[in-house]
Amino acid sequence: MAYRLLQWGRQHRGKIFVGVGVGVGGLLLWQLNGRQLPLQTEGFIQAPAWTQNPLPGRDVQLKTLASTKEFDVLVIGGGATGCGVALDAVTRGLSTALVEKYDFSSGTSSRSTKLIHGGVRYLQKAIMGLDLEQYHLVKEALHERANLLQIAPHLSAPLPIMLPVYTWWQVPYYWAGIKAYDLVAGSKCVKPSFILSKSSALEKFPMLKKDKLKAAIVYYDGQHNDARMNIAIALTAARQGACISNHTEVLKLLKEKDVTTGIEQICGATIKDHNTGNVFDVRAKCVINATGPFTDGIRKLDDPKIANICQPSAGVHIILPGYYSPDAMGLLDPATSDGRVIFFLPWENLTIAGTTDSPTGVTHHPAPREKDIQFILKEIENYLSPEVHVRRGDVQAAWSGIRPLVTDPNSKNTQSISRNHVVEVSKSGLVTIAGGKWTTYRSMATDAVDAAVKHCGLSAKRPSGTDGLILDGGYHWTPNHYIKLAQDYGLETDIAKHLSRTYGDNAVKVARMAKVTGKRWPIIAERLVEDLPYIEAEVKYGIEEYACTAVDILARRTRLAFLNVHAAEEALPAILKIMQKELGWSEQRVEQERAEALEMIYVEMGTKAKEGAHTKGITLSAIDIQKYKQRFNIVDRDRKGFITRPDIQKLLQDMNEGLDEDALNDMLKEVDLNQNGKLELDEFLELMSNVKSGQVTRNRLATLLKLGEEQQQQKKNISVDRSGGGV
């Protein structure tokens, strides 16, 4: 009887989903009206004593790492999961160490969609497939979503996400599914979802394509600054006594024979500090492998013959200007042309779009493919108004993150991808935690430490204390925190907001490091770049947060590289100057750091992919070619066939404008493809081909010539009356 019922359910699961969902949705409208997850918005929570503990310097951490006779736990990997494991272990009273080959959050954990979510599509699969495992996965993720919003209120916030509907039959279908999402969240529901009419949807999201739009459904998930969240977890662990060190690589695992069983057991690792080159052993009762996509590399240090469990997948994201989306409303495309899901979200006053999902190799320096960037642009264009011209040249940065999908070695079917995280304990005692997603990092960490306690004979003094544990910087933070910061230190409003939302109640420490400007306003804080709120003091403070390289500052202590590659390049000289002074770098080290930072921007942040996207040759019509030749000749007055710096200076003088020598040189260098010091006509026509196709935007010389042409045309069109009459 039960088997027949199950078969019937599978045959009619679509009807069940819609019918039950609609009924549940109606109930939820009544039950959840006005009900939402309580978020910290006012008043202080009494901060525990550990928040007053000074953050040990990196040198101190390394000395502790080298001199400690034996740790209870040694964690390999400084991503969200690894830092979560370290924090979980130290809250249980276990002596804990963590090492990371590069920087905290240097891998997948800094390259996410920036969402804290339960997984709407997973719930759909759970209901449509009557899949209890998927249901539990969503339930767990929704609990962790609520926890993340509570423990780091300065780094995370609820975000409404709109699902536009273009066919009438899908309105109840999607509405039921989203209401089921609210129901599964239960008391952890961030805010209740709701439905919008076409006109209301366009009012909330005016960039949306209105043709055939029927309605829209809005639901809530969370959003965060992923790299800063990862660092906050690491710093919280450090303040509670964990010994953590970035730029510290595991070279091999140490083993010794168990006198009882005769089996070799892991007892630590040999590590290398990349800053000094020092190599030493760190002994531990248990080693936990939390290295994400690099899981199998550490597993093979334990057993070279072991089969891989990680099946890496690349997810590409792009950053677009803020005018592509409203300030406080995201967009979900639930069914792209190839069946994937695309999110289109406001983030850091810009717009983030992604992601893709394609097999990839494992690398420390993943690069976005032009193919994936074009796919994302095409998909979002399908949802935006024809008035919004989606241009390749508007992509300010692009990156690829490697998602560590895993097969479960404990399952009978070891070839199928696990939809949950996996904990494996090897014969020699290596505990591996793999899979999962950002939102569930804490529960993954708890499961890993549970396995460590069970299999490695650890004596925890107390249970895990991470559920509800507010992270470093969150205890005394409120949404109005930035106002006092601006008032007390004379900061510009956008900088005060940025510092408050990035460092929480530690923002005052950054403000105290800021230079006095000598101006009436702002009183303190020199920006790293003109149009973003990052300041020079953050470089000095980032060093206190264990930043060791210019890339650490550009990509993770600030998010400059992820927001705008040109801004990152502009900020680099100031960052290098400050780090040289603070860290005593030689000129050789400065040049090495400069080269590595520029290489990261070029390869990993989309510059290389963009170069490949530029049109090869000239694809203009004959009419366009004639038009642009006339524009070119406005500057090339001698008809030389090329433009030089003095030609540009003459145009600027005619326009009553002025630029300094460096700006003029940069403007010409930007378009001088063969780097011969002049812009030839063919180069200019190729530039305008790329501008017209949208491959290139915001080009200074192209804009200047256009303005010069318009100004010249206005002079020609002055009427007789305005010129003083005639004879």
N, C-alpha and C positions, 0 to 999 in steps of 0.2 A: 504493500500500500504506500509506504514512504517513498519507494523507488518511483512508482507511478506519479506520485505527487511532485517529486523532483523533476521528472521528465516533462510533465505538464507545465511546471513553472518555467523551465528553460524554453519551452516552445512559445510561451506567452509572456516572456519576461518584459518585453517592451510595453505591453498593455499594463502589466503589473506595476512597472516603474511609473508610468504616467498616472495611473489611477490612484495608487497609494500615495505618490508624491503630491498630487493635487489635493487629496484629502488631508495629508499631513500638513501641506502648505497652508490650507485654510485654518487648521488648528494652530499652526505656528503664528499666523497673523494675530490671532487672539492672545496666544501665550507670550509671544516675544515682543509685543508692542511696548516700546519704551524700555525694553530690557537689553542690556549689553554688558560686556566685560568691564568691570571697574578698572580704570586706568589711573595711575598716579598723576594727579594734576595739581594738587595743592597740599601743603603741610609736609613736614619732615617725618621720615621714618627714623627711629633711633638707630644710628650707625653703630655697628659692632666695633670692638677694639681693633680688629685687624685693619680697618680702613685707615687707621693712623700710623700703621707700620710704614717706615720708609721703604722705597723701592730699592733693593740692592743694585749696585752698579753691575755692569756686565763682567768686569774684571773680578768682582767679588763672587758672582755666580760661578764663574769658571774655576776659581780657587776652591769653592765648596764642592763643585763637581769632581775635581781631581783629588781632593783630600778626604772626602767622606769614605769611610771604610766600606759601607754597603748601604745602598738604598733599598727600601721595600719594593719600589716600582721605578723602572726606567721606561719612559715613553719615547718612542721614535716617531717624530712627525709633529709639526707645529701648526697644522691647519685647525679648523674648528673642532674636529673630533679629537685630535691629539691634545689640544689645550683643554678641551672638555674633560678628557680622561685625567689629565694632571690635576685639574680642579676637583674632580670627583674624588680622586684618591687622597688628596691632601685634606679634604673635608672629613674624611673617615679617620684621620690621624695617622695615615701612612706616610713615611718619608718618601718624597717623590722628586724625581728628576725628569727633565724633558730636554731633548736635543732636536734641532731642526737644521737640515743641510743648508737651506737658504734663509729666508726670513719668515717670521710668523705670517701666515696667510698668503704666502707668495705663490701658492698653487691655485687649485680649484676654488678654495674658500674666498678668494678675492674677486673671482670672475663669474659670479652667479647672476641671476636675474634680479637680485636684491629683494626678493619676496620672502616673507615668512608665511608659509601657506600649508594648508592641510592636503590640498590636491583635489580640486573639483573633478578633474578627469578620472582620478583613481576611484572616486566615489561612484561615478557613472559606471565604470567597469565592474565595481563591486556589486552594484544593484543589477545591472544588465546580465552579468555572468553568475549571479548568486554566489559570489566569491567572498567567503568569510575572512580570508587572509587579507584581501584588499580592504575590507571594511575596517578590520583592526588596525591596519596601516594608517588609514585616514583618521581614525579615532585617536590614535597615539599622536599623530602629527598635529591635530587640532589642539590637543592638550599642550603640546610643546609650543605651538604658535602663541597661545595665551601666556605661557610662561615667559617666552622671550619678550613679549610686549611689556610684561610686568617688571622683569629684572634689569632691563636696560632702557628706561623710558626716554633717555636722551638720544639714544641711537636708533630707536624704532618707533613706529607709529602706525595706527590703522590707515588703510588706504582703500577707498571705494573703487571698485573695478566694474566698468560697464560692459555688458554683453549685448551688443545690438542685434536685433532680430529682424530679418527681412522677409519672412514668410509667416502667415498667420498661424499655421499649425504648430510652428516651433515655439510660439509664445507660451502655451501651457506646458510644453515639453521641457523647455529650459527653466521656466519658473518653478516647476515641480522639483527639478533636479537641484536648483539652488536652495530652495526651501528645505530639501532633505539635508543639504550641507549644513544649514543652520541647525537643524534638528540633531544631527550627529554631534555637533559641537556642544549642544546643551548649554550648561551654565558658562561654558567657555566661548560662547558666541561673541565675537567682537562687537558687531552691531547687526541688527536684523536686515536682511536683504529687502529690496522693494522693486516695484515695477514702475516704469516711466512711460508716459505717452510719447508719441513721436516728437511733438513740439517741446516737451520737457526735456527729452533726451538731447535734442539739438541745442537747447538752452544751456545744458550742463556741459555738452561737448560739441561746440559749434563747428569744429573741424570735421565732424562726422559726415559721411556721404548720406544725403537725405533721400535720394531716389529709391523708392520701394521700401523705405524704412517703415516698419509697422509699430515697433515698440522697443524698449530696452529694459534689461534687468540689471540692477546694481547690487552687488554683494561686496562683502568686506573681507580682506585678508590683511596681513601686516607687511610693512616694508622696513628695511634697515640699511645701514651702511655696513656691508658685509666685512670688509677688511678691518674697520675700526671695531666692530663687534668681536671679531676673532682676537684682536689685540687686547680688548677689554677683558676677555676670558683669561688670556695669558697673564695679564697684569694682576688680576684678582687672585689667580693661583700663586703668583710670586709673592704678593703681599701676605698670603696665608702661609708662606713657608716653602713653597715648591721652588726647586732650583731649576731655572729654565735658561737655555742658551740657544740663540739662533746662530746661523753660519757655522754650525758644528755638525760635522758629517760622521755617520757610523761607517767605519771601514770594515769591521767584522764583528761577529757575535762570539762571545767567550763561552766556553763550555767546560764542564768538569763532570766526571763520572759520579753517579749516585752510588754510594757504598752499599746501599740496600738492594737496589735493582740492577746495578751494573750498567744502566742506561745513561748516556751523556745528557746532562741537563744544562740549559742556558743559564749563565750566572752573571751576565753583563755584556758589555760591548767595548770595543776599542774605537775611540773617536778622535777626530782631528778638528782643531779650531782653525778655521780658514783665515782668521785675522792675523794670527801669530805663526801658524804652521805647527803648533805644538800637538803632539800625539800622545794620548794617555788612555788608560783603562778606567772604566766606570763599572763597578760591580753592583748587582741588584738581584734580589730574590726572584723578581719577575720582570720580564721585558715585554712591553706591549707595542705591537706594530700598528700604528695608526697613520699610514702614509698615503692613503687615498689611491690615486692611479699607480703609485709606485709600490703597492702592496706586495706584488710578486717578487720584486727585487729583494726586499728584506726577507721574504719567505725562503728564497733560494740561498740566502746567506746561511740559513738554518739547514736546508736540505736542497742541494743543487738539482736533484732529480724530481722534485715535487712538481705536479702539474699546475699551470696557471689557473687562477680563478677570476682574475680581473679582465673584463672586456671593455676597454676604454671607448668612450663616445665623446665626440667634440660638440660643444654647444657654443655658437657664435652670437655675440650681442653687438649692437651698434649704439652710438650716442648721436642724437640729433639736437638741433637748437630747441630751446624751450617753447617756441611758438608752435611746435607741432602738436602739443597736447595742452589741456588745461592744467592749472597749477595743482589741482587736488582731485584728479579723476583719471584712472587708468582705463585701458581698453583690452579686452580679450577677444582674440579671433579663435573660436573653438574648433574650426575645421579649415585648415589651410588647403591649398591645392594638392598637397601630398599627404594630408591627414595629420599633420603636426599642429601644435598649438603655438600661437604667437601672442606674446604680451607686449603692450605698448604703454609705457608708464612714465609719469613725471618722476624725476630723480635729480636731486641737487640742482634744481632750477633749470634742468635740461630734460631731454626725453630719452629714455632707454627703450630699445626694441630688440626682441629676441624670444625664443632661441631656436637654434637648429639642433639636429641630432643625427650625427653621421659617424661611422666607425673611424678610428684614428689610431696612430701609434702613440706610445708613451714618450713624452718629452718634457723637459723642464721649461722649454721656451715655445709653447704652442703659438701658432700664427693663424689669424683668421683668413679664410679663403675668399677670394673675390666672388666666387660662385655663391657662397652662403650670404654674403653681404647683399648681393643683388636679389637673392631670394627673399630676404627680409624686406627690402625696399619695395619689391613687387607686391608682397602680401599686404603691407600696410597701405599701399596706394589703393588697393581694392576697397578699403574701408574709409578712406578720407575723401572729403569733398574735392571735386575737380578744380576748385579754386586753389587748393594746396598742391603745388607742383613739387612732388617728391623727387629730390635731386641727389645724385651720388655725391656731389660736391658738398652737400650739407652734413655728411658723415664726419663728425669731429674726432671720433676715435672708434675703434672696433677691436674686439678681442675674442679669443677662443679659450674656453675652459674645458678641461677634460673631466667628464663625469665618470667616476669609477664604478661602473656597473659590474656586478659580480655574480658568479655561479656559486651555489651553496655546496661546499665539499662534504657537508653533513647530510645532504639530500640523496635519495636514491637516484634521482635524475640530475646528475651533476652538470649536464649541458644547458639546462634551462636557467635563464636569468632570474636571480632572486629579486623580488620586488621590495623586500625589506633588507635591513642590514644583516650581516653575517658575523658571528663570533666563532673563531676556530682556535683550538688549542692543539699545538703539535705534540709529537711524542717527547720532544725535548723541552716542552713547556713554553714555547713562544705563543703568546696570546695575540691573535690578529683580529682587529675589528675593521670591517670593510663594507662598502655599499652605503645604503641609506641616502640621506639628503641633509642640506644645511639645517633645516628646521628641526630635525630630530637628533641633532648632534648630542644633546644632553642625555637623552635616553640611550643612545648608542654608547656613550661613555659609561653610563651606569652599568649597562650589560657587560661591557668589557672589564670593568673593575670587579663586578660580581664574579666573573669567570676567573679573574686573577686570584681573588681571595680563595675561591673554591679549589683551584687546581695547583696553586703555588704555595699553599700553606701560610698565607698572610693572616696577621691578627689585626683586624680593623678595630679601632677603639670605639667607633660609633657608626651608625648607618650613613649612607650617602646624604649629604646636606645641600645638594645643588638645586633641588626643586624649590623655587621661590627665592633663591639666594640672589640678592641684588648685586650687580656687577660694579666694579670699580668706576666711580664717577656718577653713580645713579642715586645714591642715598639722599642727597640734599638738593637734587635737581627738581625744578618745576618748569612748566612751559614759559613762565615769566622770568626765569632766571637771567635771560640775556639783557633784560632792561636794567637791572642793577649793575650788571657787568658794563654796559654802555655808560651808565651814569657815573659809576665809581672810577672808571679808567679813561673816559673820553674816547671810546671806540666808535667807529662808524657802525650803524645799525646792522648792516649785512655781515660785518665781521663779528660783531657781538653774537648774533644769532648763530653763525657758523661755529664759533668757538664753543658756545653753549651746547649746541647739538652734537658736537664732535667729542668734547672732553667732559661734558657734564659739569659736576661741581669742581672738577680739576681745572676748568677753564681759567680760573683766577690765577693759577700758577703760570699759565701761558701768557696771560696779560701782563703779569709782573716782569716777564722777560722781554717784553716788547720795548723797542726804542722810542724815545720821545721824538716827534716829528719836527718840532719847532714851529708848527703852524697853529693858527687859531683853532682849527678843527680839521681832522681829528688830532687829539693831543698825542696819542701814541699809536704805534703799529704801522710799519712799512709793509705794503703788499709785495708778494713775490711776483705777481703779474697784475696788470691794471684792472682787468675785468672780472677777476675771481677773488673770493674773500680770504684766500690763504695768505698768511703773513710770515715774515722772516723769523719771528720768535718760535714758530712751530717747528722750524728746523732744529733749533737748540733743544726744544722740549722733546722732539722726536728722538734725539740722541739719548736722552734720559730714558726713553721708552725702548732702548736697545737698537735703534736704527744704526746700521754700520756702513751703509753705502748710499750713494745718491739715488739709486733705484728704490731703496727702502723708503726714502722720503717722497719721491715722485709718485710712487704707485700705491703705498699703503699708509704711511703716516699722514700724508695728504693724498688726495685722489686725482691729482693733476693729470697724470698720464691717462687715466681712464675717462677723463672729461674732455680734454682737448689737447691733441698732440702738439699743436703749435704753442699753446700756453706752457706746456711742459718744457719744450725746448727753450722758450723765453726765460723760464724760471731757473733753468739749470745753472747758469753762471753764478747767480746769487747763492744758490744752494751749495755749490762747490766751494765758494769763498767762505761761507759760514762753517761748513764742515771741515775745511782745511784748518781754519783757526781753532775750532773746538777740539779737533782730534789730532792736530799736529801733523797733517799729511804733508808729504813731500810734493814737489811739482810733478814728479813722475806718477805718484799715486793720483793726483788730481787729474792728469791726462788720461790715466787708465779708467778712472771713474767716469769721466766725460764720455769716453769711447763706449763704455758698457751701457751707460744711460741712453746714449743716442742709438745704439744698436737695439736696445729693448724697445724704444719708441718706434724705430723703423720696422722691426720684425713683428713684435708682439702686439702693438697697438694700432696696426692697420695701415701705416704709411706705405709699406712695401706693396700691400694689396692695392692701395689706391693708385700707385704709380702704374701698376699693370692695367688698371681700369681706364686710364687716359686714352682717348682716341688716338690711334696711330694714323698720321697724315691729316689731310684737310677734307672735311665732309660737308662743306658749305655749298649752298646753291650759288649760281652765278650772280644772282641779285645780291645775296649776302656778301659775297666776295667783294663786289663793287662797293657796297656800303662800308665795309670794314677797311677797304683801301683808302676811302675818303677820310675815315676817322684817323687812320694811321698818318695820312699826309698832313693832318692838322699839326702834328708834332714834327714830322719829317718835312720841314718846310723847304729844305734844299733838294728834296727828291733824291736823297742818297741811296734809298732802299733799306735804311736801318735807322734806329733811334739810339742816341747816346744819352748819357747823364746830363750834359749841357742842354740837350733838346728838351728834356723833361723839366729842367730848371726854368727855361724860357716859358713853357706852358704854365707853370706854377706862378710865375711873375705876372703873366697876362690875367690869371685868375685871382690875383692878389692873395695868393697862398704861399706858404713857405714850409720847407721840410729841412731837417738837418742832414748832414752828409751821410751819416749811418743809415738813416731811413731811406734816403735816395738810393744808396748802394743796395740795400736789402730789396727795395722795390724792383730794381733792374735785375738783380741776381735771381729773384723769384721766377722770372720769365725767360731768362737768357739760357736756353736749353743747351747750347754748345759752349757756354761759359767763355765767350770771346769778348765780353765787355760791352756788347751792343745787342739790341733786339732787332733782328732782321724781319723783313715783311713776312716770309714764310713762317717764322716762329710766331709772329703776332696772329696770323690767320689760323694756325694750329691752336693757339691759346683761345681764340674766339670760338673755334669749333667746340672745344671742351666746355667753354662757358655756356654756349648756346644749348649744348646737350645736357647740361647740369652736372657734368663730371667735375668741373671746377667752379667754385663759388668764392665770393669775398676776395677776388683778386684785386689788389690795390691799383695796379697800373691800368687794368681794363676799366675799372670804375673811374679812375682819373680821366682817361681819354673820353669816356662817355660824358662825363660832366663838362669837359672842355668843349666837346662838340655841341652840347646843349647850350652852353654859355655863348658860343660863337653864333649859334642859330638865333638866340634871343636878340643879340646885337643887330643881326640882319633884319629882324622882324620889328624893330622899333618904329612906331607909327610917326607920320609927319607931325602930328600934334605934339607928341611926346618929345620929338627932337627940336621943338621950338618953332614949328610952322615952316612955311616956305616963302618963296618970292613970287 
